[in-house]
Amino acid sequence: MANAPHSPAMAVARERLGEAGGLEGAPIPLVIARSWRRCADRGLRADRPAHQDPLPRADLAALRDRHHTLMHLATPELDTLHRAMRDLGGMVLLTNDRGLILDARGDAGFVRRARRVSLQPGAGWGEDDEGTNAVGTALAERALVQVRGPEHYLTDNAFLICTAMPVTDPYGAVAGVIDLSGDTRHPRADAHGPDAQALARLAVAHLEHRWAVRAAEGHEALIRLHAHPAWLGTPQEGLLAVDDGIIQAANPAALTLLGLGNEALGRVRLDSVLSGGLERGDRLVRTVAEDRPLHARMTTPGKRRPSTSRPSARRPARQDQGMTAGRDGILWDATTRPLLDRAILALDAGIPILLQGETGSGKEVFVRAAHAACGRAQAPLVAVNCAAIPEGLLESELFGYEDGAFTGARRGGHRGQIRQADGGILFLDEIGDMPPALQARLLRVLQDGEVTPVGGRPVKVDFLLVTATHRDLAACVAQGTFRADLYYRLKHLVVTLPPLRDRPLDAIIDALLASFGADDRGIRLAPATRTLLRRHDWPGNLRELANLLRTLVALSPPGALITPADLPADLAGRAPKDLGTATHPTPSLKAREDDAIRQALARHRGNVSAAARELGVHRSTLHRRLRPD
Ligand SMILES: Nc1ncnc2c1ncn2[C@@H]1O[C@H](COP(=O)(O)OP(=O)(O)OP(=O)(O)O)[C@@H](O)[C@H]1O
């Protein structure tokens, strides 16, 4: 081997590290010299023990949970490389974007030896943690890096030979690293050299290709590119996902073909980099920059993404659990994203949607996102909450009235919300609370396609109906409180939004924190705080969680650690003894909520809207809670 663990050349290079410009011309690769310099500048000592305490089991499980998408997509590569590395007496590792090891598999003997220097799941192999090493240096250099024997900064690690390649997600963010590690003393250690580089490159190209294909499902067009037609459809091709003519996502191979950087994603128009026009099917195109011919194949895998998520398509705050969070803080995960995509398809096909879900589960947010992404996005979305408007007013509010239709009527009449929604979408929230007489009128509007304002003549209307309820409408029909004929007109596509307790809470917490600016301001949750959040029932679902986290971030100074003491009493009061927080018998959740509602109403002299605003719940929720069961 060129640089054996104790080669004199390396020892000389190490000594010259202390001298200004001392590494110039040293017999070590430039990337290693740069990394040594970074380590020395950080004051890292080469004799520092490589051993570290890996994350406890529960934290590692939570970490893996957060990187579910990466772990899931990397499984085929890890399985294949595992076999290859076992035969070479080494192992394969997957880390996150900070070098924290998520998975490690390979030769049992080597896995044991590697544990002595904490090359194991839950340990951090960034340059800060372990000095120059393949994982940390690949992350720092954003490139394939091989670190051999004494090139490792810490002497403890000098028996390792490691090759690492960063994995870039389709939106241009480094998501993690695949690393192949072995022992320099193994008889086949030399095979690690070029072989490991080729293996790592290939594995990452396959993974990035699969990730980009998957991401493209949510975009209008997928374009495959390669200089040779036979390569189209293989993992070596370039992939571009395009919406409205803008390149939204790509695999690194496509960016290389077009000479673009990651910053192009979400910004650059396709026609500014490729000429020849694109239509479905295969054709020859040319790069604008170099006039190079490329074979292109375009397909249209998915409908357009909702506009609310476009910013996230550029650079999602989080990609864990398939999670994307836009700058507007709206999150979609592996469960809700497909529901949204189906809803958009239904709206475009003119199919009414009935949304079900507990209070605060995001029904209104969902409707707004679906509207923004469907063909009626330019037409109005009119939302009416049937539970929040007093029964006497709901009729005129919905159906409108003519001038002078009744005493107290507004001069000039009122068009009514149904007519306001003409051409667009009428969203009737809490439809289960609609009085029977109005149910009959609504049914007539749906049957006749016309609305009759109080005191007026029928007027043609064309709107798409989206309804929502927290009630079990089928049960209401059985009980006779909801018309069966109306129910069947509403329930063409039923979308049930899961309660927060059935969703990936950790990933949602992280994505919300990031969207509220916690990451930028260095604000973190203490593990005990997270444990308390995990134990809460979240009866107010996303609304309750979002309100809590928004408040915590707003009240925390930069760099703060949010501890259980920062949580509201009801959350902190649920702490178990081992977390060191007071545990005292607490009244039932409902009783505590009722108490909070009563106090808020008293403070706002019975003004439901103001009390609801203060409590961070919807008015309809308060109306519901104030009604006898
Ligand atoms: N997809 C989402 N991403 C981020 N935050 C969300 C999302 N959905 C809901 N929220 C948060 O929850 C709050 C309540 O959402 P929304 O009003 O849509 O709930 P709802 O189910 O209609 O509630 P209710 O039944 O009480 O009317 C939002 O204001 C927002 O803070």
The ligand as an SDF file (V2000), in Angstrom:
LIG
                    3D

 31 33  0  0  0  0  0  0  0  0999 V2000
  -50.5680   20.1100    6.9050 N   0  0  0  0  0  0  0  0  0  0  0  0
  -50.3120   20.9420    7.9230 C   0  0  0  0  0  0  0  0  0  0  0  0
  -49.0580   21.3820    8.1280 N   0  0  0  0  0  0  0  0  0  0  0  0
  -48.7660   22.2130    9.1470 C   0  0  0  0  0  0  0  0  0  0  0  0
  -49.6610   22.6660   10.0180 N   0  0  0  0  0  0  0  0  0  0  0  0
  -50.9280   22.2580    9.8810 C   0  0  0  0  0  0  0  0  0  0  0  0
  -51.3190   21.3790    8.8230 C   0  0  0  0  0  0  0  0  0  0  0  0
  -52.6380   21.1450    8.9480 N   0  0  0  0  0  0  0  0  0  0  0  0
  -53.0340   21.8430   10.0130 C   0  0  0  0  0  0  0  0  0  0  0  0
  -52.0400   22.5220   10.5810 N   0  0  0  0  0  0  0  0  0  0  0  0
  -52.0600   23.3660   11.7740 C   0  0  0  0  0  0  0  0  0  0  0  0
  -53.2720   23.0960   12.4530 O   0  0  0  0  0  0  0  0  0  0  0  0
  -54.1250   24.2540   12.4310 C   0  0  0  0  0  0  0  0  0  0  0  0
  -55.5510   23.8060   12.2610 C   0  0  0  0  0  0  0  0  0  0  0  0
  -55.7760   23.2800   10.9630 O   0  0  0  0  0  0  0  0  0  0  0  0
  -57.2330   23.2490   10.3210 P   0  0  0  0  0  0  0  0  0  0  0  0
  -57.9830   24.5100   10.6510 O   0  0  0  0  0  0  0  0  0  0  0  0
  -57.0880   22.8820    8.9080 O   0  0  0  0  0  0  0  0  0  0  0  0
  -57.8650   22.0380   11.1500 O   0  0  0  0  0  0  0  0  0  0  0  0
  -59.3490   21.4610   11.0560 P   0  0  0  0  0  0  0  0  0  0  0  0
  -59.2390   19.9880   10.9800 O   0  0  0  0  0  0  0  0  0  0  0  0
  -60.0820   22.1530    9.9410 O   0  0  0  0  0  0  0  0  0  0  0  0
  -59.8960   21.8990   12.4830 O   0  0  0  0  0  0  0  0  0  0  0  0
  -61.4560   22.1140   12.9890 P   0  0  0  0  0  0  0  0  0  0  0  0
  -62.1220   20.7770   12.8050 O   0  0  0  0  0  0  0  0  0  0  0  0
  -61.2750   22.4660   14.4240 O   0  0  0  0  0  0  0  0  0  0  0  0
  -62.0190   23.1890   12.1560 O   0  0  0  0  0  0  0  0  0  0  0  0
  -53.5990   25.1210   11.3060 C   0  0  0  0  0  0  0  0  0  0  0  0
  -53.8630   26.4760   11.5500 O   0  0  0  0  0  0  0  0  0  0  0  0
  -52.1010   24.8260   11.3820 C   0  0  0  0  0  0  0  0  0  0  0  0
  -51.4910   25.5770   12.4200 O   0  0  0  0  0  0  0  0  0  0  0  0
  1  2  1  0
  2  3  1  0
  2  7  2  0
  3  4  2  0
  4  5  1  0
  5  6  2  0
  6  7  1  0
  6 10  1  0
  7  8  1  0
  8  9  2  0
  9 10  1  0
 10 11  1  0
 11 12  1  0
 11 30  1  0
 12 13  1  0
 13 14  1  0
 13 28  1  0
 14 15  1  0
 15 16  1  0
 16 17  2  0
 16 18  1  0
 16 19  1  0
 19 20  1  0
 20 21  2  0
 20 22  1  0
 20 23  1  0
 23 24  1  0
 24 25  2  0
 24 26  1  0
 24 27  1  0
 28 29  1  0
 28 30  1  0
 30 31  1  0
M  END
$$$$
